[in-house]
């Protein structure tokens, strides 16, 4: 008698995901503590390279958590895209708003008589 579904232990997979996410988080923490000048003082599209690295690593971690722990790798491609595309759009939109509005506020305070009071 054959079983249609066998229980497979995912212990190795869980430890791999834990190790991968731990390494990425450790890299983020080390970069946040050290703040290398080559990354912190160079700018790209209105933001320093260090912040870009933080955003990219955080998005990678979020995607991998959804992929591994919410079992998206086993779903059909259409469902994966239905989940991923709105998130990609919202993240890009949020980054756009943060960069444009943050830069506007900075320029208002930098070039005016209004001083920083916070």
C-alpha positions, -999 to 999 in steps of 0.1 A, spaced: 0 0 0 15 33 -10 10 66 7 0 95 -14 16 120 9 46 112 30 58 134 58 92 147 50 114 163 77 123 199 68 149 202 96 178 209 72 158 234 53 147 253 84 184 254 96 195 266 61 169 294 61 178 303 97 215 305 88 210 325 56 187 350 73 211 353 103 241 359 80 222 387 61 211 403 94 246 401 107 260 418 76 233 446 81 243 451 117 280 451 110 275 477 82 253 498 105 279 498 132 310 504 109 293 527 83 321 524 58 329 558 43 330 545 8 293 535 11 281 562 35 295 592 17 287 581 -19 252 589 -32 231 572 -59 196 585 -68 194 608 -38 204 583 -12 238 570 1 249 536 -10 248 522 25 210 529 27 205 512 -7 223 481 6 200 481 37 169 484 15 181 456 -8 190 432 20 158 439 38 137 432 7 157 400 1 150 389 37 113 397 33 111 379 0 129 348 13 107 346 44 76 347 22 92 321 -2 103 297 25 79 300 54 47 309 36 55 280 11 53 301 -20 79 279 -38 53 252 -41 26 273 -56 17 279 -92 34 307 -110 3 328 -114 -4 328 -76 33 337 -69 30 367 -93 -3 377 -79 13 380 -45 47 394 -55 38 420 -81 16 442 -58 43 440 -32 70 451 -57 48 480 -68 41 491 -32 78 489 -22 89 509 -52 61 535 -46 70 538 -9 107 543 -18 98 569 -43 76 588 -18 103 585 9 130 598 -14 111 626 -30 93 639 2 124 634 24 145 654 0 119 681 -2 117 685 36 155 685 38 158 712 11 131 734 28 149 734 61 184 737 46 176 767 24 152 787 46 151 806 78 131 779 94 154 759 117 153 723 128 134 721 160 131 684 164 
